[in-house]
Amino acid sequence: MGVMVVTGASCQCSFGTIPCILQVTSQLSCMADGKPVATIQDGQPGVNLSGFGMCTSLANPTVAAATAAALGVLTPQPCNPVPAGTWIAAGPKVLVGGSPCLTSDAVLICGMGAGTIRVVMPGQNKAIV
């Protein structure tokens, strides 16, 4: 059972150095606690997710190159998330505008560094699905 995620939620990548704030753009009419409810479509970099500071994944080509240039010393590089599809919902039960709503137990995989993006704080705690 997850909590509905809304705009202002905090997300974290397993290879990022800082969390980022989710901005909902997929729909603006369905609200929870006075904020737009996110759907699994809200995973676009630069639109919904601003980035997670620095990337520490050696699967990221820029991190691998910088680390090789530093003779094997891990050298994080700026995070530029590249989501591999949409958020993966654990058990989509509620549709918002035809798309499953995003819940706190969903994950998003980054295709750039193979990180797992998770919701750390859903932005509200009243609507549980």
C-alpha positions in Angstrom: 0.0 0.0 0.0 1.4 3.4 -1.0 0.8 7.0 -0.4 -0.3 9.2 -3.4 2.6 11.4 -4.5 2.0 15.1 -5.2 3.9 18.0 -6.6 6.6 19.0 -4.1 7.5 15.3 -3.3 11.1 14.5 -2.6 12.8 11.9 -4.8 16.3 10.3 -4.5 18.5 8.3 -6.9 20.6 5.5 -5.6 23.7 7.1 -7.3 22.8 10.8 -6.8 24.3 13.0 -4.0 21.1 15.1 -3.3 17.4 14.6 -3.5 15.3 16.6 -6.0 11.7 17.9 -5.9 9.1 16.4 -8.2 7.0 18.8 -10.3 3.7 17.4 -11.6 2.9 18.3 -15.2 0.9 15.3 -16.4 -2.4 16.6 -15.0 -3.5 19.5 -12.8 -7.1 18.8 -12.0 -7.0 15.9 -9.5 -5.7 17.1 -6.1 -4.6 15.6 -2.8 -4.0 17.9 0.2 -4.5 20.8 -2.2 -1.6 19.7 -4.5 -1.7 18.1 -8.0 -1.4 14.3 -7.8 1.4 12.8 -9.8 1.0 10.0 -12.4 3.5 7.5 -13.7 4.1 9.9 -16.6 5.8 12.5 -14.3 9.3 11.3 -14.9 10.8 13.6 -17.5 14.2 15.0 -16.8 14.4 18.8 -16.6 10.6 19.0 -16.4 9.5 16.7 -13.5 12.9 15.8 -12.2 15.7 18.4 -12.0 18.6 16.1 -11.2 20.2 14.6 -8.2 23.4 16.7 -7.8 26.3 14.6 -8.8 26.2 11.0 -10.3 28.5 8.4 -8.7 27.6 5.5 -11.0 30.5 4.0 -13.0 27.8 2.8 -15.5 27.4 6.5 -16.4 29.9 7.1 -19.3 30.9 10.6 -18.0 31.7 9.3 -14.5 33.6 6.3 -16.0 35.7 8.6 -18.2 36.4 11.1 -15.4 37.3 8.2 -13.0 39.7 6.7 -15.6 41.3 10.0 -16.2 41.8 10.3 -12.4 43.6 6.9 -12.4 40.7 5.0 -10.8 39.7 7.5 -8.2 35.9 7.8 -8.3 35.1 11.2 -9.8 31.4 12.1 -9.7 30.0 14.1 -12.5 26.8 16.3 -12.8 23.6 14.2 -12.8 21.7 14.3 -16.0 18.9 11.7 -15.4 17.7 9.7 -18.4 14.7 7.7 -17.2 14.2 4.3 -18.9 10.5 4.6 -19.4 7.9 5.7 -16.9 7.6 5.1 -13.2 7.0 1.4 -12.3 4.0 1.3 -10.0 3.9 -1.5 -7.4 0.1 -2.1 -7.9 -1.7 0.7 -9.8 -5.1 1.0 -8.3 -6.2 4.6 -9.0 -6.2 6.2 -12.4 -5.8 10.0 -12.8 -6.6 11.2 -16.3 -6.2 7.7 -17.7 -2.8 7.1 -16.1 -2.0 5.2 -12.9 -1.3 7.7 -10.1 2.2 7.7 -8.7 2.5 6.2 -5.2 5.4 6.2 -2.8 6.3 2.6 -3.5 7.0 3.2 -7.2 10.5 3.2 -8.8 12.0 4.8 -11.9 15.2 3.4 -13.5 17.8 5.8 -14.8 19.2 4.6 -18.2 22.3 6.7 -17.9 23.8 5.4 -14.7 21.5 2.4 -13.9 20.3 4.1 -10.7 17.0 3.5 -9.0 14.9 6.6 -8.3 12.5 6.4 -5.4 10.1 8.7 -3.6 11.5 9.6 -0.2 8.7 11.9 0.9 5.4 11.9 -1.0 4.5 15.5 -0.3 1.3 14.6 1.6 0.2 11.8 3.9 -3.6 11.9 3.8 -4.4 10.0 0.6 -3.3 6.4 0.8 -4.1 3.9 -2.0 
